[in-house]
């Protein structure tokens, strides 16, 4: 079976819509991996759309919060980046909070 990134690219190249229901077949980890693949192949618009779908489907997933906060930084959408990093910090354990706090502080300064 093709992976999510391949399916999205195929649908986009053939002008076929790809909806949230189709994305829901995939886990948060698979969505995160697909976003990374799409960004690596300069298919940013597909990656952003997949990130939005991932947030709608899995709003409490660390994988989705982490990758979509990175997407927000790439887009320079500072309010969303700050919001997503705050959510991620609230979910993570104390050992990871200091690193996330550093990223959060950096985004707030930008």
N, C-alpha and C positions, 0 to 999 in steps of 0.2 A: 504494500500500500504506500502511495506517495506521502511524503511528510507535508505538514501544513504549509510551509513556505512554498513548496513546489505546487501545491493545489492553488494557493492564492495567485501565484504567478501565472499559472495556466488559465485560470478564470479571468484574470485581468487582461491577458494577451488576447483572449477570445471574446472580450466584451461581455462576459457573463458575470452577473452579480454573485457575490459570496456573502451570505448573511450570518448573523450571530448564531442562529440555530446550527449551521454547519460548523462554526468554530467551536460550539459547545461540546462537540465530540472529542475535543482535545483537552489535555490537562494543562494547568497553569505552567508547568515546566515546559511542555511542548510549545505552548504559545510564546513563552520567553525565548526559547531556542529559535523559533521561527522569526521572531522580531530581530534577533541578533543576525540571523542569516540574511533577512531582507535588508537590514541596514548595511551589512557587508557588501551587498550587491547593488547598492545605491538605489534601492526601491523604498525610499523614505516614506512616500505617501501610503504605500501598503503597510509599512511597519507602524505608522501612526494610527491608521484605521484599525489594525489588529490590536494595538495597545488599547484603543478606546473600547473595542469589543471585549478584550480581556478584563478590563476594569468593570465593565457592565456585568460580565459573567462571574468573575471571581474578585469582588472588591476587597476581600480579606486575605488574599494570597500574597505572601511575601515575595514570591517570584514576580507576580504581576506588579506589585507596588514598586519593587526595585527597578524593573526594566522601564516602567512608565515614568518613574521619576527621572531616569536617565534620558528618556525621550523628551521629557519636558525641558531638561537642561539643554539638550541639543537644539530644540526649537526656540530656546531662550524664553520660555513661558515660565517666568520666575514664580508667579503666584502658585501655579499648579505644582511646580517642582517643590516649593516649600511645603505645600499641603501634603503631597505624597510622602515626602521625607518625614514629616511629623507623624503621619499615620504609621509609617514603617518603624520609626523609633518607638512608638507606643506598643508595637507588636513584639519587637525584638527584646532579647534578654539584656541584662546590664552589661555583659561583656562586649556586646556589639554597639551599645548606645554611644560610647565616646567617639567611635569612628563615624557613625551616622551623624552625630552632633557636629563634627568637623565639616562634613559635607553640607549639612544644613546651614551652618554659619557662613560657609563660603558662598552658597547660593543666595543667602540673604544680603551679602555684601555686593553682589553683582547687580 
